[in-house]
């Protein structure tokens, strides 16, 4: 359930963009009506409307996410705050300059922020953030925790570059598909592979 909750803005972004592509006149009307005051020049062209509308919906979804957790007096994870700040900044730039370039950079910046946090935690502050998050459920040797941290840093770096490659070498539609697939397929596959790797060491240290 938490996984779906975290995916809420991404799913709405995907659905809104796909709908906008299939209903361009309606998407342009909505974007022009609700976003004209936020767009430089005040006009959303037909080719820009789907991505602008999807970006605005994703930003609203992120606000609702944070608001819901705060209203329920639940802790807002640091990763969720980081994602909220980045979507707010890059989404606002996308809408104001009516340019998809900014929102296409957002996943890369997010991945690299996570990677930088993991790197600094492990090598500067001597605190393995992956270990901090998982150690209550898993007991492993220090060396394995260190290697796991390196793997996650590498994953964040690679996915950041992969996003740039797809975003600026393929169509926006392909990028939107990749954006969703990277979260609902690639990341779960990575986590499963990680679990298989860790199970060996958990058995050895049992």
MDAnalysis code that builds the backbone (N, CA, C; Angstrom):
import MDAnalysis as mda
import numpy as np

u = mda.Universe.empty(618, n_residues=206, atom_resindex=np.repeat(np.arange(206), 3), trajectory=True)
u.add_TopologyAttr("name", ["N", "CA", "C"] * 206)
u.add_TopologyAttr("resid", np.arange(1, 207))
u.add_TopologyAttr("resname", ["UNK", "UNK", "UNK", "UNK", "UNK", "UNK", "UNK", "UNK", "UNK", "UNK", "UNK", "UNK", "UNK", "UNK", "UNK", "UNK", "UNK", "UNK", "UNK", "UNK", "UNK", "UNK", "UNK", "UNK", "UNK", "UNK", "UNK", "UNK", "UNK", "UNK", "UNK", "UNK", "UNK", "UNK", "UNK", "UNK", "UNK", "UNK", "UNK", "UNK", "UNK", "UNK", "UNK", "UNK", "UNK", "UNK", "UNK", "UNK", "UNK", "UNK", "UNK", "UNK", "UNK", "UNK", "UNK", "UNK", "UNK", "UNK", "UNK", "UNK", "UNK", "UNK", "UNK", "UNK", "UNK", "UNK", "UNK", "UNK", "UNK", "UNK", "UNK", "UNK", "UNK", "UNK", "UNK", "UNK", "UNK", "UNK", "UNK", "UNK", "UNK", "UNK", "UNK", "UNK", "UNK", "UNK", "UNK", "UNK", "UNK", "UNK", "UNK", "UNK", "UNK", "UNK", "UNK", "UNK", "UNK", "UNK", "UNK", "UNK", "UNK", "UNK", "UNK", "UNK", "UNK", "UNK", "UNK", "UNK", "UNK", "UNK", "UNK", "UNK", "UNK", "UNK", "UNK", "UNK", "UNK", "UNK", "UNK", "UNK", "UNK", "UNK", "UNK", "UNK", "UNK", "UNK", "UNK", "UNK", "UNK", "UNK", "UNK", "UNK", "UNK", "UNK", "UNK", "UNK", "UNK", "UNK", "UNK", "UNK", "UNK", "UNK", "UNK", "UNK", "UNK", "UNK", "UNK", "UNK", "UNK", "UNK", "UNK", "UNK", "UNK", "UNK", "UNK", "UNK", "UNK", "UNK", "UNK", "UNK", "UNK", "UNK", "UNK", "UNK", "UNK", "UNK", "UNK", "UNK", "UNK", "UNK", "UNK", "UNK", "UNK", "UNK", "UNK", "UNK", "UNK", "UNK", "UNK", "UNK", "UNK", "UNK", "UNK", "UNK", "UNK", "UNK", "UNK", "UNK", "UNK", "UNK", "UNK", "UNK", "UNK", "UNK", "UNK", "UNK", "UNK", "UNK", "UNK", "UNK", "UNK", "UNK", "UNK", "UNK", "UNK", "UNK"])
u.atoms.positions = np.array([
    [0.827, -1.205, 0.000],
    [0.000, 0.000, 0.000],
    [0.866, 1.262, 0.000],
    [1.932, 1.256, 0.803],
    [2.826, 2.415, 0.844],
    [3.464, 2.655, -0.516],
    [3.791, 1.549, -1.219],
    [4.400, 1.666, -2.533],
    [3.464, 2.421, -3.483],
    [2.173, 2.072, -3.464],
    [1.191, 2.748, -4.316],
    [1.018, 4.203, -3.888],
    [1.057, 4.442, -2.581],
    [0.929, 5.808, -2.080],
    [2.086, 6.666, -2.568],
    [3.299, 6.124, -2.506],
    [4.475, 6.860, -2.977],
    [4.422, 7.102, -4.488],
    [3.763, 6.175, -5.204],
    [3.671, 6.278, -6.660],
    [2.555, 7.204, -7.130],
    [1.744, 7.674, -6.208],
    [0.548, 8.445, -6.538],
    [0.818, 9.565, -7.552],
    [1.803, 10.451, -7.330],
    [2.048, 11.517, -8.313],
    [2.513, 10.989, -9.673],
    [3.332, 9.942, -9.663],
    [3.854, 9.394, -10.921],
    [2.730, 8.786, -11.747],
    [1.852, 8.041, -11.093],
    [0.733, 7.418, -11.793],
    [-0.190, 8.483, -12.393],
    [-0.498, 9.521, -11.606],
    [-1.360, 10.583, -12.114],
    [-0.694, 11.339, -13.262],
    [0.624, 11.532, -13.169],
    [1.366, 12.173, -14.259],
    [1.208, 11.353, -15.539],
    [1.409, 10.049, -15.429],
    [1.320, 9.150, -16.583],
    [-0.084, 9.157, -17.176],
    [-1.093, 8.986, -16.330],
    [-2.483, 8.924, -16.796],
    [-2.900, 10.249, -17.448],
    [-2.540, 11.359, -16.806],
    [-2.911, 12.672, -17.338],
    [-2.242, 12.936, -18.679],
    [-0.962, 12.591, -18.790],
    [-0.253, 12.808, -20.051],
    [-0.874, 11.977, -21.166],
    [-1.146, 10.701, -20.885],
    [-1.739, 9.826, -21.902],
    [-3.114, 10.340, -22.324],
    [-3.903, 10.787, -21.345],
    [-5.213, 11.338, -21.666],
    [-5.049, 12.597, -22.511],
    [-4.115, 13.460, -22.128],
    [-3.884, 14.695, -22.863],
    [-3.466, 14.457, -24.295],
    [-2.649, 13.434, -24.512],
    [-2.219, 13.103, -25.873],
    [-3.386, 12.647, -26.733],
    [-4.349, 11.966, -26.100],
    [-5.503, 11.437, -26.836],
    [-6.634, 12.457, -26.957],
    [-6.572, 13.492, -26.140],
    [-7.617, 14.524, -26.142],
    [-6.949, 15.906, -26.131],
    [-6.203, 16.187, -27.180],
    [-5.410, 17.418, -27.223],
    [-6.258, 18.689, -27.078],
    [-7.382, 18.829, -27.805],
    [-8.168, 20.065, -27.650],
    [-8.644, 20.286, -26.214],
    [-9.122, 19.199, -25.578],
    [-9.589, 19.316, -24.189],
    [-8.427, 19.642, -23.250],
    [-7.275, 19.003, -23.495],
    [-6.100, 19.262, -22.659],
    [-5.648, 20.708, -22.806],
    [-5.689, 21.215, -24.023],
    [-5.305, 22.607, -24.245],
    [-6.274, 23.563, -23.559],
    [-7.570, 23.233, -23.616],
    [-8.567, 24.079, -22.952],
    [-8.332, 24.120, -21.444],
    [-8.082, 22.945, -20.853],
    [-7.847, 22.886, -19.411],
    [-6.569, 23.629, -19.022],
    [-5.501, 23.378, -19.785],
    [-4.224, 24.027, -19.486],
    [-4.342, 25.543, -19.628],
    [-5.030, 25.982, -20.668],
    [-5.178, 27.418, -20.891],
    [-6.047, 28.056, -19.809],
    [-7.067, 27.335, -19.379],
    [-7.992, 27.877, -18.383],
    [-7.351, 27.962, -17.000],
    [-6.690, 26.874, -16.590],
    [-6.182, 26.801, -15.214],
    [-4.726, 27.235, -15.064],
    [-3.957, 27.191, -16.142],
    [-2.532, 27.464, -16.023],
    [-2.082, 28.732, -16.736],
    [-2.983, 29.390, -17.434],
    [-2.578, 30.550, -18.233],
    [-1.893, 31.634, -17.401],
    [-2.342, 31.791, -16.147],
    [-1.736, 32.799, -15.281],
    [-0.354, 32.425, -14.802],
    [0.015, 31.157, -14.977],
    [1.325, 30.676, -14.531],
    [2.310, 30.507, -15.679],
    [1.797, 30.576, -16.915],
    [2.631, 30.358, -18.094],
    [3.140, 31.689, -18.635],
    [4.432, 31.737, -18.924],
    [4.997, 32.932, -19.546],
    [4.354, 33.128, -20.917],
    [3.687, 34.229, -21.108],
    [2.975, 34.459, -22.356],
    [1.512, 34.091, -22.261],
    [1.156, 33.261, -21.269],
    [-0.239, 32.926, -20.994],
    [-0.900, 31.974, -21.959],
    [-0.129, 31.337, -22.834],
    [-0.723, 30.450, -23.841],
    [-0.094, 29.061, -23.775],
    [-0.949, 28.042, -23.744],
    [-0.490, 26.654, -23.816],
    [-0.812, 26.130, -25.206],
    [0.207, 25.850, -25.997],
    [-0.005, 25.353, -27.353],
    [-0.447, 23.895, -27.312],
    [-1.045, 23.388, -28.392],
    [-1.524, 21.996, -28.398],
    [-0.440, 20.968, -28.075],
    [0.777, 21.181, -28.588],
    [1.838, 20.208, -28.338],
    [2.382, 20.293, -26.919],
    [2.193, 21.432, -26.252],
    [2.684, 21.602, -24.883],
    [1.650, 21.205, -23.838],
    [0.376, 21.284, -24.188],
    [-0.704, 21.101, -23.210],
    [-0.628, 19.790, -22.424],
    [-0.414, 18.618, -23.057],
    [-0.409, 17.366, -22.281],
    [0.657, 17.340, -21.190],
    [1.881, 17.776, -21.496],
    [2.957, 17.714, -20.504],
    [2.760, 18.769, -19.424],
    [2.231, 19.934, -19.800],
    [1.982, 20.976, -18.800],
    [0.885, 20.549, -17.840],
    [-0.165, 19.963, -18.375],
    [-1.269, 19.507, -17.540],
    [-0.821, 18.370, -16.630],
    [-0.059, 17.420, -17.189],
    [0.443, 16.289, -16.393],
    [1.363, 16.772, -15.275],
    [2.195, 17.755, -15.583],
    [3.102, 18.308, -14.573],
    [2.329, 18.971, -13.449],
    [1.317, 19.754, -13.795],
    [0.508, 20.435, -12.785],
    [-0.214, 19.428, -11.890],
    [-0.744, 18.371, -12.486],
    [-1.449, 17.341, -11.708],
    [-0.484, 16.622, -10.771],
    [0.733, 16.327, -11.247],
    [1.734, 15.663, -10.405],
    [2.124, 16.559, -9.229],
    [2.253, 17.851, -9.477],
    [2.583, 18.786, -8.395],
    [1.461, 18.829, -7.362],
    [0.209, 18.876, -7.839],
    [-0.939, 18.883, -6.933],
    [-0.991, 17.590, -6.126],
    [-0.709, 16.459, -6.777],
    [-0.711, 15.170, -6.086],
    [0.341, 15.133, -4.990],
    [1.508, 15.736, -5.250],
    [2.567, 15.773, -4.239],
    [2.153, 16.612, -3.037],
    [1.474, 17.721, -3.301],
    [0.970, 18.571, -2.215],
    [-0.043, 17.794, -1.378],
    [-0.938, 17.071, -2.048],
    [-1.950, 16.277, -1.342],
    [-1.303, 15.168, -0.521],
    [-0.254, 14.554, -1.066],
    [0.491, 13.517, -0.334],
    [1.007, 14.050, 0.993],
    [1.754, 15.139, 0.914],
    [2.338, 15.735, 2.109],
    [1.246, 16.201, 3.067],
    [0.219, 16.850, 2.522],
    [-0.872, 17.351, 3.352],
    [-1.599, 16.247, 4.085],
    [-1.808, 15.120, 3.406],
    [-2.491, 13.983, 4.019],
    [-1.696, 13.442, 5.200],
    [-0.391, 13.271, 5.003],
    [0.453, 12.741, 6.072],
    [0.517, 13.699, 7.261],
    [0.643, 14.985, 6.972],
    [0.701, 15.966, 8.057],
    [-0.627, 16.032, 8.802],
    [-1.747, 15.960, 8.065],
    [-3.064, 16.003, 8.703],
    [-3.289, 14.799, 9.600],
    [-2.715, 13.660, 9.198],
    [-2.839, 12.434, 10.002],
    [-1.759, 12.332, 11.068],
    [-0.943, 13.373, 11.179],
    [0.163, 13.435, 12.133],
    [1.125, 12.251, 11.966],
    [1.383, 11.924, 10.701],
    [2.316, 10.856, 10.394],
    [3.631, 11.456, 9.906],
    [4.684, 10.707, 10.094],
    [6.005, 11.183, 9.686],
    [6.111, 11.231, 8.172],
    [6.642, 12.321, 7.656],
    [6.905, 12.449, 6.220],
    [8.360, 12.073, 5.992],
    [8.587, 10.983, 5.257],
    [9.954, 10.525, 5.004],
    [10.784, 11.607, 4.323],
    [12.080, 11.606, 4.627],
    [12.982, 12.585, 4.009],
    [12.953, 12.475, 2.486],
    [12.863, 11.240, 1.968],
    [12.836, 11.034, 0.521],
    [11.595, 11.678, -0.098],
    [10.469, 11.644, 0.636],
    [9.239, 12.245, 0.135],
    [9.359, 13.766, 0.119],
    [10.007, 14.332, 1.146],
    [10.239, 15.780, 1.173],
    [11.127, 16.200, 0.010],
    [12.183, 15.425, -0.236],
    [13.104, 15.738, -1.339],
    [12.358, 15.699, -2.673],
    [11.557, 14.652, -2.861],
    [10.781, 14.524, -4.090],
    [9.813, 15.684, -4.245],
    [9.179, 16.087, -3.150],
    [8.233, 17.201, -3.170],
    [8.922, 18.509, -3.574],
    [10.086, 18.762, -3.010],
    [10.821, 19.993, -3.327],
    [11.244, 20.006, -4.791],
    [11.744, 18.872, -5.276],
    [12.239, 18.812, -6.654],
    [11.100, 18.951, -7.660],
    [9.977, 18.265, -7.424],
    [8.846, 18.385, -8.355],
    [8.285, 19.794, -8.317],
    [8.330, 20.431, -7.138],
    [7.829, 21.808, -7.039],
    [8.687, 22.759, -7.862],
    [10.006, 22.618, -7.745],
    [10.928, 23.506, -8.467],
    [10.894, 23.243, -9.970],
    [11.121, 21.997, -10.354],
    [11.209, 21.678, -11.782],
    [9.847, 21.726, -12.458],
    [8.788, 21.406, -11.706],
    [7.449, 21.521, -12.268],
    [7.078, 22.972, -12.519],
    [7.414, 23.841, -11.576],
    [7.123, 25.267, -11.748],
    [7.865, 25.838, -12.946],
    [9.129, 25.451, -13.111],
    [9.913, 25.918, -14.260],
    [9.325, 25.411, -15.571],
    [8.862, 24.155, -15.564],
    [8.252, 23.568, -16.760],
    [7.021, 24.358, -17.184],
    [6.164, 24.664, -16.207],
    [4.931, 25.383, -16.518],
    [5.224, 26.829, -16.930],
    [6.056, 27.514, -16.181],
    [6.314, 28.931, -16.480],
    [6.951, 29.111, -17.858],
    [7.972, 28.300, -18.134],
    [8.668, 28.441, -19.413],
    [8.040, 27.573, -20.509],
    [6.928, 26.912, -20.169],
    [6.235, 25.948, -21.053],
    [7.251, 25.133, -21.857],
    [8.142, 24.501, -21.098],
    [9.199, 23.670, -21.681],
    [9.307, 22.357, -20.923],
    [9.222, 21.256, -21.653],
    [9.304, 19.934, -21.033],
    [10.714, 19.581, -20.574],
    [11.693, 20.363, -20.961],
    [13.087, 20.076, -20.597],
    [13.262, 19.967, -19.089],
    [12.644, 20.878, -18.355],
    [12.827, 20.913, -16.905],
    [12.263, 19.669, -16.230],
    [11.038, 19.279, -16.595],
    [10.426, 18.112, -15.941],
    [11.149, 16.830, -16.344],
    [11.766, 16.833, -17.522],
    [12.529, 15.651, -17.938],
    [13.799, 15.485, -17.100],
    [14.323, 16.588, -16.588],
    [15.507, 16.518, -15.722],
    [15.154, 16.081, -14.305],
    [13.888, 16.223, -13.915],
    [13.482, 15.972, -12.531],
    [13.862, 14.583, -12.026],
    [13.570, 13.454, -12.740],
    [13.962, 12.137, -12.222],
    [15.465, 12.004, -12.021],
    [16.243, 12.561, -12.963],
    [17.702, 12.479, -12.842],
    [18.191, 13.210, -11.598],
    [17.692, 14.421, -11.392],
    [18.083, 15.193, -10.208],
    [17.690, 14.435, -8.941],
    [16.508, 13.819, -8.951],
    [16.049, 13.059, -7.788],
    [16.954, 11.862, -7.521],
    [17.250, 11.097, -8.567],
    [18.152, 9.942, -8.417],
    [19.513, 10.381, -7.885],
    [20.042, 11.440, -8.455],
    [21.383, 11.874, -8.052],
    [21.392, 12.483, -6.652],
    [20.288, 13.086, -6.239],
    [20.195, 13.569, -4.846],
    [20.224, 12.387, -3.878],
    [19.463, 11.347, -4.219],
    [19.483, 10.144, -3.381],
    [20.886, 9.546, -3.348],
    [21.502, 9.443, -4.538],
    [22.845, 8.870, -4.614],
    [23.855, 9.689, -3.824],
    [23.746, 11.020, -3.909],
    [24.666, 11.892, -3.172],
    [24.469, 11.739, -1.670],
    [23.197, 11.617, -1.246],
    [22.917, 11.445, 0.183],
    [23.507, 10.136, 0.689],
    [23.358, 9.068, -0.104],
    [23.924, 7.774, 0.289],
    [25.449, 7.835, 0.332],
    [26.041, 8.498, -0.672],
    [27.499, 8.604, -0.737],
    [28.051, 9.385, 0.455],
    [27.465, 10.547, 0.720],
    [27.949, 11.375, 1.833],
    [27.728, 10.690, 3.169],
    [26.581, 10.007, 3.289],
    [26.316, 9.298, 4.533],
    [27.355, 8.222, 4.797],
    [27.695, 7.467, 3.744],
    [28.602, 6.340, 3.915],
    [30.063, 6.747, 4.018],
    [30.472, 7.734, 3.236],
    [31.913, 8.026, 3.151],
    [32.338, 9.323, 3.846],
    [31.399, 10.188, 4.146],
    [31.759, 11.431, 4.832],
    [31.311, 11.401, 6.291],
    [30.042, 11.021, 6.499],
    [29.511, 11.003, 7.860],
    [29.590, 9.630, 8.526],
    [30.124, 8.638, 7.769],
    [30.306, 7.289, 8.292],
    [28.999, 6.689, 8.816],
    [27.929, 6.942, 8.068],
    [26.628, 6.395, 8.432],
    [25.975, 5.823, 7.181],
    [25.877, 4.512, 7.139],
    [25.276, 3.835, 5.997],
    [23.756, 3.946, 6.098],
    [23.149, 4.772, 5.219],
    [21.713, 5.028, 5.310],
    [20.884, 3.799, 4.959],
    [21.393, 2.950, 4.072],
    [20.682, 1.707, 3.757],
    [20.654, 0.803, 4.985],
    [21.780, 0.750, 5.688],
    [21.844, -0.056, 6.908],
    [20.894, 0.497, 7.972],
    [20.854, 1.805, 8.094],
    [19.972, 2.432, 9.075],
    [18.519, 2.060, 8.814],
    [18.149, 2.005, 7.530],
    [16.767, 1.714, 7.171],
    [16.408, 0.240, 7.305],
    [17.399, -0.644, 7.149],
    [17.091, -2.077, 7.066],
    [17.594, -2.913, 8.229],
    [18.462, -2.379, 9.056],
    [19.140, -3.208, 10.048],
    [18.197, -3.810, 11.088],
    [17.050, -3.184, 11.322],
    [16.120, -3.736, 12.307],
    [15.520, -5.061, 11.829],
    [15.526, -5.291, 10.497],
    [14.988, -6.548, 9.957],
    [16.077, -7.522, 9.523],
    [17.272, -7.008, 9.225],
    [18.329, -7.847, 8.667],
    [19.640, -7.630, 9.412],
    [20.317, -8.723, 9.749],
    [21.639, -8.649, 10.379],
    [22.675, -9.211, 9.410],
    [23.669, -8.384, 9.065],
    [24.708, -8.798, 8.132],
    [26.045, -8.212, 8.551],
    [27.137, -8.774, 8.041],
    [28.474, -8.224, 8.330],
    [28.628, -6.805, 7.791],
    [29.516, -6.039, 8.401],
    [29.751, -4.658, 7.985],
    [30.126, -4.544, 6.510],
    [30.949, -5.481, 6.036],
    [31.405, -5.441, 4.656],
    [30.231, -5.535, 3.681],
    [29.257, -6.369, 4.004],
    [28.101, -6.547, 3.123],
    [27.241, -5.289, 3.116],
    [27.092, -4.667, 4.275],
    [26.347, -3.406, 4.324],
    [27.039, -2.349, 3.461],
    [28.358, -2.316, 3.536],
    [29.116, -1.342, 2.749],
    [28.925, -1.589, 1.256],
    [28.981, -2.861, 0.855],
    [28.795, -3.196, -0.552],
    [27.376, -2.870, -1.007],
    [26.408, -3.105, -0.147],
    [25.027, -2.793, -0.490],
    [24.838, -1.289, -0.700],
    [25.494, -0.510, 0.141],
    [25.438, 0.942, -0.035],
    [26.017, 1.370, -1.371],
    [27.144, 0.750, -1.756],
    [27.786, 1.061, -3.036],
    [26.860, 0.697, -4.201],
    [26.190, -0.448, -4.079],
    [25.268, -0.893, -5.126],
    [24.138, 0.117, -5.318],
    [23.593, 0.604, -4.205],
    [22.507, 1.581, -4.305],
    [22.992, 2.910, -4.878],
    [24.192, 3.322, -4.513],
    [24.764, 4.548, -5.086],
    [24.912, 4.380, -6.596],
    [25.429, 3.230, -6.998],
    [25.592, 2.948, -8.423],
    [24.257, 2.926, -9.155],
    [23.258, 2.326, -8.525],
    [21.928, 2.263, -9.128],
    [21.383, 3.670, -9.380],
    [21.523, 4.540, -8.404],
    [21.023, 5.911, -8.541],
    [21.751, 6.659, -9.646],
    [23.061, 6.468, -9.737],
    [23.843, 7.146, -10.780],
    [23.430, 6.644, -12.163],
    [23.334, 5.326, -12.307],
    [22.987, 4.729, -13.607],
    [21.592, 5.135, -14.047],
    [20.626, 5.086, -13.127],
    [19.258, 5.445, -13.483],
    [19.150, 6.919, -13.837],
    [19.970, 7.754, -13.185],
    [19.987, 9.167, -13.536],
    [20.441, 9.376, -14.966],
    [21.516, 8.699, -15.355],
    [22.005, 8.806, -16.732],
    [21.017, 8.179, -17.717],
    [20.397, 7.061, -17.328],
    [19.419, 6.397, -18.207],
    [18.252, 7.326, -18.497],
    [17.805, 8.053, -17.478],
    [16.701, 8.985, -17.684],
    [17.075, 10.076, -18.676],
    [18.288, 10.632, -18.539],
    [18.745, 11.672, -19.468],
    [18.794, 11.130, -20.896],
    [19.325, 9.929, -21.036],
    [19.457, 9.331, -22.364],
    [18.102, 9.171, -23.037],
    [17.138, 8.612, -22.306],
    [15.807, 8.405, -22.882],
    [15.104, 9.737, -23.113],
    [15.224, 10.649, -22.147],
    [14.507, 11.923, -22.229],
    [14.905, 12.751, -23.443],
    [16.196, 12.721, -23.797],
    [16.675, 13.630, -24.835],
    [17.097, 12.932, -26.127],
    [16.788, 11.641, -26.222],
    [17.060, 10.908, -27.454],
    [15.829, 10.243, -28.033],
    [14.726, 10.299, -27.302],
    [13.485, 9.692, -27.755],
    [12.339, 10.689, -27.554],
    [11.166, 10.305, -28.019],
    [10.006, 11.191, -27.908],
    [9.577, 11.342, -26.451],
    [8.812, 12.397, -26.191],
    [8.295, 12.618, -24.838],
    [7.408, 11.465, -24.404],
    [6.638, 10.923, -25.332],
    [5.777, 9.770, -25.022],
    [6.598, 8.584, -24.550],
    [7.713, 8.306, -25.242],
    [8.598, 7.208, -24.835],
    [9.201, 7.478, -23.462],
    [9.584, 8.717, -23.220],
    [10.146, 9.068, -21.909],
    [9.129, 8.871, -20.796],
    [7.893, 9.283, -21.020],
    [6.850, 9.111, -20.004],
    [6.649, 7.629, -19.702],
    [6.667, 6.794, -20.741],
    [6.555, 5.344, -20.533],
    [7.733, 4.820, -19.714],
    [8.937, 5.276, -20.071],
    [10.137, 4.837, -19.350],
    [10.094, 5.279, -17.894],
    [9.621, 6.488, -17.656],
    [9.512, 7.039, -16.302],
    [8.673, 6.123, -15.413],
    [7.550, 5.641, -15.958],
    [6.693, 4.742, -15.181],
    [7.328, 3.363, -15.045],
    [7.856, 2.842, -16.155],
    [8.460, 1.506, -16.141],
    [9.639, 1.444, -15.178],
    [10.418, 2.519, -15.095],
    [11.588, 2.520, -14.221],
    [11.197, 2.344, -12.754],
    [9.963, 2.744, -12.404],
    [9.518, 2.655, -11.018],
    [8.714, 1.390, -10.752],
    [7.862, 1.001, -11.697],
    [6.998, -0.160, -11.453],
    [7.619, -1.475, -11.915],
    [8.703, -1.406, -12.680],
    [9.320, -2.643, -13.169],
    [10.811, -2.727, -12.845],
    [11.570, -1.706, -13.229],
    [13.021, -1.776, -13.050],
    [13.401, -1.766, -11.572],
    [12.827, -0.840, -10.800],
    [13.161, -0.782, -9.383],
    [12.749, -2.050, -8.623],
    [11.511, -2.564, -8.818],
    [11.163, -3.823, -8.151],
    [12.092, -4.970, -8.535],
    [12.489, -5.026, -9.815],
    [13.412, -6.074, -10.258],
    [14.752, -5.937, -9.548],
    [15.203, -4.691, -9.395],
    [16.457, -4.428, -8.685],
    [16.348, -4.857, -7.222],
    [15.224, -4.559, -6.591],
    [15.020, -4.932, -5.190],
    [14.964, -6.442, -5.029],
    [14.311, -7.137, -5.975],
    [14.249, -8.604, -5.922],
    [15.648, -9.196, -6.063],
    [16.420, -8.667, -7.017],
    [17.795, -9.150, -7.202],
    [18.616, -8.899, -5.943],
    [18.406, -7.759, -5.329],
    [19.103, -7.436, -4.086],
    [18.722, -8.417, -2.982],
    [17.444, -8.762, -2.900],
    [16.970, -9.691, -1.869],
    [17.587, -11.077, -2.046],
    [17.702, -11.502, -3.306],
    [18.327, -12.798, -3.576],
    [19.797, -12.781, -3.163],
    [20.461, -11.658, -3.424],
    [21.857, -11.512, -3.031],
    [22.001, -11.536, -1.509],
    [21.143, -10.814, -0.829],
    [21.236, -10.710, 0.628],
    [20.870, -12.009, 1.327],
    [19.969, -12.791, 0.732],
    [19.520, -14.029, 1.388],
    [20.687, -14.968, 1.647],
    [21.663, -14.973, 0.755],
    [22.834, -15.835, 0.931],
    [23.586, -15.463, 2.197],
    [23.759, -14.192, 2.417],
    [24.504, -13.740, 3.578],
    [23.701, -13.849, 4.858],
    [22.395, -13.698, 4.746],
    [21.542, -13.868, 5.925],
    [21.572, -15.320, 6.397],
    [21.612, -16.232, 5.454],
    [21.710, -17.657, 5.820],
    [23.066, -17.951, 6.453],
    [24.112, -17.354, 5.926],
    [25.449, -17.604, 6.461],
    [25.634, -17.044, 7.845],
    [24.959, -15.919, 8.143],
    [25.161, -15.262, 9.431],
    [24.071, -15.599, 10.437],
    [23.148, -16.520, 10.064],
    [22.048, -16.887, 10.963],
    [22.601, -17.608, 12.189],
])
